Amino acid sequence: MAAGWIIPVSTIFLLQTTLSFQSRLIPIMFPALAATFGWQAGMVGYFSAANILGALCILIAGSGFIRHFGGVRALQYGLLLGAMGMSLFYLPLIATALLACMLTGFGQGFASPVGSEVLQRFCPPNRRNLLFSVKQAGVPLGGVIAGLVIAPLIDHSGWRFALLCSIALSLLANGLTWRWRNQIDTPPKRGLSKDSDDSLAQRIARQVSAPLRSLRSGPGLSSLAVVGSMMSATQACWFTFTAIYFVTELDYSLAVAGAVFAMMQATGVVGRIFLGWAADRSGKPLGILLLCAVVGTACSLLLYQSNASWPLGTLLLLSGLAGLSVSSWNGVHLAEIARRTPASLVAESAAGSAILINCTNAIAPIMFATLATVTGGLSSSWLIPASFSLVAAVMLIWLMGRRTS
């Protein structure tokens, strides 16, 4: 039992990696879709927003589904919905593509509350930051697979074949984890709360508002959740626009753009694990988050200054540094949210934080795309993620001064 966390962490890690792969596939595949169907480059921001909207719908209203079926099964069903959604990309319609992005977002909506609830039950307290970060490392790892495997596969065999391989990968991950559900999930709780004095509408409204109300249950929780939403907005812009920026503004091939994207994701894998270890070792998770916010601001400003004359090695280095900062804060943030929350409300507070995160995740790419449309290019839009991470840094300095940790 000393290592009773291995199977739960491994199962959540594999499911979250595959769910992330489904979402990261969208910005990687978009240049090929745009070339085939004649879509404008900035439209990838709206595709990303649709993906995040799907996640947000689950975060707001999916707690009953998780209680009914169990967390692991909810992730598996989300993965199946994502596979169904990816098949819609074969249709040459913007409307079905937006629906596909929304369906792949459903599984992402389950990932944060389910992962936090499962890990909070199984992880030893002295390894919480590290194991939360290991779980969160699955998010950029999905991007590594998309960048290093799918982008060259698109160049070699076309996006339709690459998409078919992606659907098969999703089904494989589902099959590999199906048997572990009963060992990990708690017994299902069926139905809504049965308070005879409340109407069905009131009970549903209470369920929907519970994640946000839970952010008042611990010291500094609501402010920390806002910090996460700011840092995640920066991350959303980097994940959504890096590949298309390298193809359309810096004149690189999709394979090179995919390699750069994969570099950012790979350093994000290493960064999440290292920062989780550092937060446990130092006992200063807010300081770790502040470092990520400051470096993330600098990376966005540097990419704003970039142009086609910059050496590829410099751009790879910048992308790697962004992976260590823009993409590596999540595990420490989730662990700190869980630490400040009463044990009975961990899943709710994780969902509440994720609701705020996904709201800014939906807004930030639209802001980026709108500014790109107004200015006629993507370069100036990198000031938007720089602004979000700068706000996060200021809030973290204020939080550290309150001594709420």
C-alpha positions in Angstrom: 0.0 0.0 0.0 3.0 2.3 0.4 3.0 2.8 -3.4 -0.8 2.7 -3.7 -0.7 6.0 -5.7 1.2 4.4 -8.7 -1.9 3.0 -10.6 -4.1 6.0 -9.9 -1.4 8.5 -11.0 -0.5 6.4 -14.0 -4.1 6.0 -15.1 -4.9 9.8 -14.7 -1.6 10.6 -16.4 -2.3 8.5 -19.5 -5.9 9.7 -19.9 -4.9 13.4 -19.4 -2.1 13.0 -21.9 -4.4 11.7 -24.5 -7.1 14.3 -23.8 -4.4 17.0 -24.1 -3.2 15.4 -27.4 -6.8 15.8 -28.8 -6.8 19.5 -28.0 -3.2 20.2 -29.0 -4.0 18.6 -32.3 -6.2 21.5 -33.3 -3.5 24.3 -33.6 -1.0 21.7 -35.1 -3.5 20.6 -37.8 -5.0 24.0 -38.5 -2.4 25.2 -41.1 -3.2 22.1 -43.2 -6.9 22.6 -42.8 -6.7 26.3 -43.7 -4.7 25.5 -46.8 -7.3 22.8 -47.9 -10.5 24.7 -47.1 -9.3 28.3 -47.6 -9.7 29.4 -43.9 -7.9 32.5 -42.6 -5.0 32.1 -40.2 -6.6 34.0 -37.3 -9.6 31.7 -37.3 -7.5 29.2 -35.2 -8.3 31.5 -32.2 -12.0 30.9 -32.6 -11.4 27.1 -32.9 -9.5 27.3 -29.7 -12.3 29.2 -28.0 -14.8 26.6 -29.1 -12.6 23.9 -27.6 -12.4 25.8 -24.3 -16.2 26.5 -24.3 -16.7 22.7 -24.4 -14.5 22.3 -21.3 -16.3 25.2 -19.6 -19.7 23.6 -20.1 -18.5 20.4 -18.4 -16.8 22.3 -15.5 -20.0 24.2 -14.8 -22.5 21.4 -15.1 -20.6 18.1 -15.1 -20.2 17.4 -11.4 -23.3 15.3 -11.3 -22.0 13.3 -14.3 -18.7 12.7 -12.4 -20.6 11.6 -9.2 -22.9 9.3 -11.2 -20.3 7.5 -13.3 -17.1 8.0 -11.3 -14.1 10.2 -12.2 -12.1 7.8 -14.3 -15.1 6.7 -16.3 -16.0 10.3 -16.9 -12.5 10.9 -18.4 -12.9 7.8 -20.6 -16.3 8.9 -21.9 -14.8 12.3 -22.5 -12.0 10.7 -24.6 -14.6 8.9 -26.7 -16.5 12.1 -27.3 -13.2 13.7 -28.4 -12.6 10.9 -30.9 -16.1 11.3 -32.3 -15.4 15.1 -32.5 -12.2 14.6 -34.4 -14.0 12.7 -37.1 -16.0 15.8 -37.9 -12.9 17.5 -39.2 -13.3 15.5 -42.4 -16.3 17.7 -43.3 -15.3 21.0 -45.1 -17.5 23.2 -42.9 -16.6 25.7 -40.3 -19.7 24.9 -38.3 -18.8 21.2 -37.9 -15.1 22.1 -37.2 -16.3 24.3 -34.4 -18.5 21.5 -33.1 -15.5 19.1 -33.3 -13.4 21.5 -31.2 -16.2 21.8 -28.6 -16.5 18.0 -28.4 -12.8 17.5 -27.8 -13.1 20.2 -25.0 -15.6 18.1 -23.0 -12.9 15.7 -21.9 -10.7 18.6 -20.9 -13.4 19.8 -18.6 -13.4 16.6 -16.6 -9.6 16.4 -16.3 -8.9 19.0 -13.6 -11.6 18.2 -11.0 -11.2 14.4 -11.5 -7.4 14.5 -11.4 -7.4 16.7 -8.3 -10.0 14.6 -6.4 -8.2 11.3 -7.2 -4.7 12.5 -6.4 -5.8 14.2 -3.2 -7.1 10.8 -2.0 -4.0 8.7 -3.1 -1.0 11.1 -2.9 1.2 11.2 0.3 1.2 14.9 1.6 5.0 15.2 1.3 4.8 14.4 -2.4 1.7 16.3 -3.3 3.3 19.1 -5.4 5.5 16.6 -7.2 2.7 14.1 -8.1 0.2 16.8 -9.0 2.9 18.2 -11.3 3.6 14.7 -12.8 -0.1 14.4 -13.5 -0.1 17.9 -15.1 3.0 16.9 -17.2 0.6 14.9 -19.3 -0.8 18.1 -20.7 2.4 19.3 -22.5 3.3 15.6 -23.3 0.2 15.4 -25.4 1.5 18.5 -27.3 4.9 16.8 -27.8 3.3 13.9 -29.4 1.2 16.2 -31.6 4.2 18.3 -32.6 6.8 15.6 -33.2 4.5 12.9 -34.7 1.4 14.4 -36.2 3.0 17.5 -37.9 5.5 15.4 -39.9 2.8 12.8 -40.6 0.6 15.5 -42.1 3.5 16.7 -44.3 4.2 13.1 -45.4 0.8 11.5 -45.7 -1.7 14.3 -45.5 -3.9 15.5 -42.6 -6.7 13.0 -43.3 -4.5 10.0 -42.6 -2.9 11.8 -39.6 -6.3 12.4 -38.2 -7.3 8.8 -38.6 -4.1 7.8 -36.6 -5.1 10.3 -33.9 -8.5 8.8 -33.5 -7.0 5.3 -33.2 -4.6 6.6 -30.5 -7.5 7.9 -28.5 -9.3 4.6 -28.6 -6.1 2.7 -27.6 -5.7 4.9 -24.5 -9.3 4.3 -23.5 -8.9 0.5 -23.8 -5.7 0.4 -21.8 -7.2 2.2 -18.8 -10.8 0.7 -18.8 -10.1 -2.0 -16.2 -8.7 0.4 -13.5 -12.0 2.3 -12.9 -13.3 0.1 -10.1 -9.9 0.2 -8.3 -9.7 4.0 -8.4 -13.2 5.6 -8.3 -15.3 5.9 -5.1 -18.7 4.3 -5.2 -21.0 6.4 -7.4 -23.5 8.8 -5.8 -26.6 8.9 -7.9 -28.8 11.8 -8.5 -28.9 15.3 -7.2 -29.2 16.3 -3.5 -32.7 15.4 -2.2 -33.7 18.3 -0.2 -37.5 18.2 -0.3 -37.8 21.9 0.4 -36.0 22.8 -2.8 -37.2 22.6 -6.4 -35.3 20.7 -9.1 -34.3 24.0 -10.6 -32.9 25.2 -7.3 -30.9 22.0 -6.8 -29.4 22.3 -10.3 -28.5 25.9 -9.7 -26.8 25.0 -6.4 -24.8 22.3 -8.2 -23.7 24.8 -10.9 -22.7 27.5 -8.4 -20.9 25.1 -6.0 -17.5 25.1 -7.7 -17.3 28.9 -7.6 -18.7 29.1 -4.0 -16.0 26.6 -2.9 -13.3 29.2 -3.7 -14.4 31.1 -0.6 -13.6 28.0 1.6 -9.9 28.6 2.2 -7.5 31.6 2.6 -6.6 33.3 -0.6 -8.3 30.7 -2.8 -10.3 33.1 -4.9 -7.2 35.3 -5.6 -5.1 32.3 -6.4 -7.8 31.1 -8.8 -7.6 34.5 -10.6 -3.8 34.2 -10.8 -4.3 30.8 -12.5 -6.7 32.3 -15.0 -4.2 35.0 -15.9 -1.3 32.6 -16.4 -3.5 30.2 -18.3 -4.6 32.9 -20.7 -0.9 33.4 -21.6 -0.5 29.7 -22.0 -3.6 29.5 -24.2 -2.2 32.1 -26.6 1.1 30.3 -26.9 -0.5 26.9 -27.4 -3.0 28.2 -30.0 -0.8 30.6 -32.1 2.8 29.3 -32.0 2.5 26.9 -34.9 0.5 29.2 -37.2 2.8 32.1 -36.3 5.9 30.2 -37.4 4.2 29.2 -40.6 2.6 32.4 -41.7 4.8 35.1 -40.1 8.2 33.5 -39.9 7.9 31.4 -43.1 8.8 28.0 -41.7 7.3 24.7 -42.8 4.6 22.9 -40.7 7.2 20.2 -39.8 9.5 22.9 -38.3 6.6 24.7 -36.6 5.6 21.4 -35.1 9.1 20.8 -33.9 9.2 24.2 -32.2 5.8 23.5 -30.7 7.1 20.2 -29.4 10.1 21.8 -27.9 7.8 24.1 -25.9 5.7 21.2 -24.8 8.7 19.0 -24.0 10.3 21.6 -21.7 6.9 21.9 -20.2 6.9 18.2 -19.2 10.3 18.6 -17.6 9.4 22.0 -16.1 6.2 20.8 -14.5 7.9 17.9 -12.7 11.0 20.0 -11.7 8.9 22.9 -10.4 6.7 20.5 -8.4 9.8 19.1 -6.8 11.1 22.6 -6.2 7.9 23.7 -4.6 7.9 20.7 -2.2 11.6 21.1 -1.4 11.4 24.9 -0.8 8.0 25.1 0.7 7.4 28.3 -1.4 4.9 27.5 -4.2 3.9 31.1 -4.6 7.5 32.1 -5.3 7.7 29.4 -7.9 4.5 30.7 -9.6 5.9 34.3 -9.5 9.0 33.2 -11.3 6.9 31.5 -14.0 4.8 34.7 -14.4 7.8 37.0 -14.7 9.7 34.7 -17.2 6.4 34.2 -19.2 6.0 37.9 -19.6 9.6 38.2 -20.9 9.1 35.4 -23.4 5.9 36.9 -24.8 7.6 40.3 -25.2 10.6 38.6 -27.0 8.3 36.8 -29.4 6.6 40.1 -30.1 10.0 41.4 -31.2 10.8 38.4 -33.4 10.9 38.3 -37.2 11.9 36.0 -40.0 15.6 37.0 -39.7 16.0 35.5 -36.3 18.0 32.2 -36.3 15.9 29.1 -35.8 18.2 28.1 -32.8 17.2 31.3 -31.0 13.5 30.7 -31.6 13.9 27.1 -30.4 15.6 28.4 -27.2 12.8 30.9 -26.7 10.2 28.3 -27.1 12.0 26.0 -24.7 12.1 28.8 -22.1 8.4 29.5 -22.6 7.8 25.8 -22.0 9.6 26.1 -18.6 7.5 29.1 -17.6 4.3 29.6 -19.6 3.5 25.9 -19.6 4.9 24.6 -16.3 3.0 26.4 -13.5 -0.1 24.2 -13.5 0.8 21.4 -11.2 2.1 23.7 -8.4 -1.0 25.9 -8.8 -3.4 22.9 -8.5 -1.6 21.5 -5.5 -1.7 24.9 -3.8 -5.4 25.2 -4.5 -5.9 21.7 -3.1 -3.8 22.4 0.0 -5.8 25.5 0.9 -9.2 23.8 0.4 -11.1 21.6 3.0 -10.7 17.9 2.0 -14.4 17.5 1.2 -14.3 20.4 -1.3 -11.2 19.6 -3.3 -13.0 18.5 -6.5 -15.3 21.6 -6.3 -12.4 24.1 -5.8 -10.4 22.5 -8.6 -13.5 22.9 -10.8 -14.1 26.4 -9.7 -10.5 27.4 -10.5 -10.8 25.6 -13.8 -13.9 27.6 -14.6 -12.1 30.9 -14.2 -9.1 29.5 -16.2 -11.3 28.3 -19.1 -13.2 31.6 -19.2 -9.9 33.5 -19.8 -8.7 30.6 -22.1 -11.7 31.3 -24.3 -11.4 35.1 -24.2 -7.6 35.4 -24.7 -7.4 33.6 -28.2 -10.3 35.7 -29.4 -8.6 38.9 -28.2 -5.4 37.7 -29.9 -7.2 36.9 -33.2 -9.1 40.2 -33.2 -6.0 42.2 -32.7 -4.3 40.2 -35.5 -7.2 41.0 -37.8 -7.0 44.7 -36.9 -3.2 45.0 -37.4 -3.0 42.6 -40.4 -0.6 40.2 -38.7 0.1 38.1 -35.6 3.2 39.9 -34.2 1.5 42.7 -32.2 -0.9 40.2 -30.7 1.9 38.8 -28.5 1.5 41.8 -26.3 -1.8 40.3 -25.0 -0.3 37.2 -23.4 2.5 39.4 -22.0 -0.1 41.6 -20.3 -1.9 38.6 -18.8 1.2 37.1 -17.2 2.3 40.6 -15.9 -1.1 40.9 -14.1 -0.5 37.4 -12.6 3.0 38.5 -11.3 1.5 41.6 -9.6 -1.2 39.6 -7.9 1.2 37.0 -6.7 3.4 39.7 -5.1 0.3 40.9 -3.4 -0.7 37.4 -2.2 2.8 36.7 -0.8 2.5 40.0 1.1 -0.7 38.8 2.7 1.0 35.8 4.3 -2.0 33.5 3.7 0.1 30.4 2.9 
